């Protein structure tokens, strides 16, 4: 089976410079999986943080499942990310020493499992964001000029 992207965190690409990325599983409840399959997840303000030798996804909002009952999940609860111990130790050390942040870049389904692509990110300064916007606009104008010239 292939992969199906459920959501992409475009804000992360705007606010951060992504230095590395890693795939992680995520521990979910049944109603959370059903909501994610419907695309009802928001990772815009989410981030990952090491705590007690484990990696946790914080501030990810998964809407309650419509067909659920009173045992439905809380939308913004902390969710454990599933990685091997050496990977967790490596990421925790990089985050603490180098001033980096772990940001979810996208959530996708891979052979019936929900996966999160985490990015090791460094925050951009305001002038870097402006420069990126200007470069993007120049690229669009160049492409438009090439199309109209043909």
C-alpha positions as MATLAB code, in Angstrom:
seq = 'XXXXXXXXXXXXXXXXXXXXXXXXXXXXXXXXXXXXXXXXXXXXXXXXXXXXXXXXXXXXXXXXXXXXXXXXXXXXXXXXXXXXXXXXXXXXXXXXXXXXXXXXXXXXXXXXXXXXXXXXXXXXXXXXXXXXXXXXXXXXXXXXXXXXXX';
ca = [
       0.000    0.000    0.000;
       1.118    3.561   -0.652;
       1.093    6.621    1.504;
      -1.686    9.191    1.698;
      -0.875   12.620    3.101;
      -3.559   13.820    5.486;
      -2.197   17.282    6.337;
       0.900   19.412    5.768;
       2.197   22.100    8.132;
       2.922   24.926    5.680;
       3.456   27.376    8.536;
       6.481   25.345    9.661;
       8.175   25.854    6.300;
       7.534   29.600    6.575;
       8.607   30.076   10.211;
      11.533   27.631   10.365;
      14.535   26.435    8.416;
      14.219   22.647    8.326;
      17.606   20.998    8.854;
      16.605   17.334    9.072;
      13.448   15.220    9.113;
      12.501   11.896   10.656;
       9.469    9.604   10.481;
       7.738    8.700   13.735;
       4.724    6.650   14.652;
       2.108    8.110   16.960;
       0.168    6.400   19.753;
      -3.527    7.125   19.201;
      -6.940    6.009   20.373;
      -9.423    4.481   17.934;
     -11.588    7.571   17.564;
      -8.487    9.674   16.892;
      -7.488    7.410   14.009;
     -10.976    7.696   12.519;
     -10.872   11.501   12.768;
      -7.438   11.609   11.139;
      -8.671    9.414    8.288;
     -11.391   12.039    7.739;
      -8.691   14.732    7.674;
      -9.766   16.450   10.884;
      -6.345   17.215   12.323;
      -4.535   20.532   12.761;
      -0.768   20.566   13.400;
      -0.157   24.258   12.745;
       0.817   25.151   16.345;
       2.063   21.689   17.315;
       5.581   20.759   18.394;
       7.386   17.748   19.845;
       9.202   17.742   23.158;
      11.296   15.105   24.952;
       9.997   14.250   28.424;
      11.100   11.398   30.733;
      13.013    9.575   27.993;
      10.057    9.699   25.596;
       9.044   12.062   22.814;
       5.629   13.748   23.029;
       3.560   15.629   20.457;
       1.967   18.699   22.044;
      -0.782   21.078   20.821;
      -1.890   18.897   17.910;
      -5.653   19.274   17.560;
      -7.588   16.185   16.457;
     -11.314   16.902   16.323;
     -13.612   14.487   18.179;
     -15.024   11.763   15.947;
     -18.622   12.458   14.946;
     -19.664    8.818   15.288;
     -17.970    8.515   18.674;
     -19.654    8.203   22.037;
     -18.949    9.505   25.529;
     -15.523    7.809   25.461;
     -14.338   10.142   22.696;
     -10.844   11.603   23.062;
      -9.829   15.078   24.253;
      -8.865   17.126   21.139;
      -5.515   18.551   22.337;
      -4.183   15.836   24.616;
      -0.455   15.028   24.581;
       0.350   12.076   22.315;
       3.374    9.821   22.547;
       5.586    9.562   19.475;
       6.981    6.130   18.714;
      10.699    6.089   17.968;
      13.610    3.863   18.893;
      15.475    4.844   22.065;
      18.729    5.904   20.295;
      16.719    8.175   17.971;
      14.961    9.795   20.944;
      18.276   10.369   22.752;
      19.854   11.879   19.631;
      16.909   14.229   18.995;
      16.691   15.250   22.669;
      20.386   16.151   22.754;
      20.174   18.179   19.531;
      17.114   20.063   20.745;
      18.662   20.906   24.116;
      22.169   21.835   22.935;
      21.740   23.532   19.582;
      18.568   25.510   20.228;
      16.535   23.589   17.674;
      12.844   22.701   17.751;
      10.995   19.558   16.688;
       8.070   20.536   14.474;
       5.590   18.188   12.762;
       5.816   18.777    9.010;
       3.086   16.426    7.832;
       0.776   13.648    8.975;
       0.176   10.754    6.624;
      -1.182    7.219    6.453;
       1.365    4.554    5.573;
      -0.037    1.047    5.149;
      -2.938    1.692    7.559;
      -0.697    3.318   10.192;
      -0.663    7.003   11.095;
       2.816    8.510   10.795;
       4.196   11.963   11.562;
       7.146   13.508    9.742;
       9.078   15.565   12.288;
      11.458   18.287   11.235;
      14.485   19.413   13.218;
      14.012   23.143   12.738;
      15.749   26.421   13.491;
      13.574   29.528   13.761;
      13.832   32.123   11.007;
      14.317   35.795   11.697;
      11.778   38.284   10.320;
      14.138   39.461    7.586;
      14.699   35.847    6.486;
      10.932   35.407    6.113;
      10.695   38.601    4.048;
      13.573   37.483    1.828;
      11.877   34.113    1.254;
       8.624   35.842    0.235;
      10.474   38.155   -2.177;
      12.366   35.232   -3.734;
       9.121   33.277   -4.146;
       7.424   36.232   -5.876;
      10.429   36.727   -8.184;
      10.342   33.031   -9.080;
       6.613   33.254   -9.924;
       7.169   36.319  -12.099;
      10.031   34.610  -13.940;
       7.882   31.524  -14.591;
       5.029   33.753  -15.780;
       7.387   35.586  -18.165;
       8.702   32.285  -19.548;
       5.139   31.011  -20.140;
       4.027   34.198  -21.861;
       7.162   34.227  -24.058;
       6.391   30.774  -25.529;
];
